[in-house]
Amino acid sequence: MAELDEVTEGYMDGFASDLDELPDGNNRSESYKHGWKNGRDDRLVRPRASARRLREEAEEIRRRESEWL
């Protein structure tokens, strides 16, 4: 469930940001970064990949992060 929280927080930050790229030195989780990029994409109305590809990416991130727990 923590991944969802990180994705949601990242999404909200990316949507609210005025940046086009995630700031350098960002030491957040991959889940957060995925969410941030999704929020940015929605804000700019410019998806970086198909919804299917983004879901697959999110699943892969969840799998990798669960290995750390």
C-alpha positions, 0 to 999 in steps of 0.5 A: 500500500505504501507504493500507492501513497508514494505514487499519489504524492508524486502525482500531486507534486508533478501536477502542481509543479511548473517544471517539465522534468523531475528536479535533479537530486530528487532522492524519492522512490521510483513509485514517487517518480512514476507518479510525478511524471504521470502528474506532469504528463496530465498537467501538460496534456502530453502522455509519455506512453500508452496507458497500458505501458504505464501500468506495466511500468508501475507493476514493475516498479512495485515488484522491484520495490517489494523486493526491498521490503 
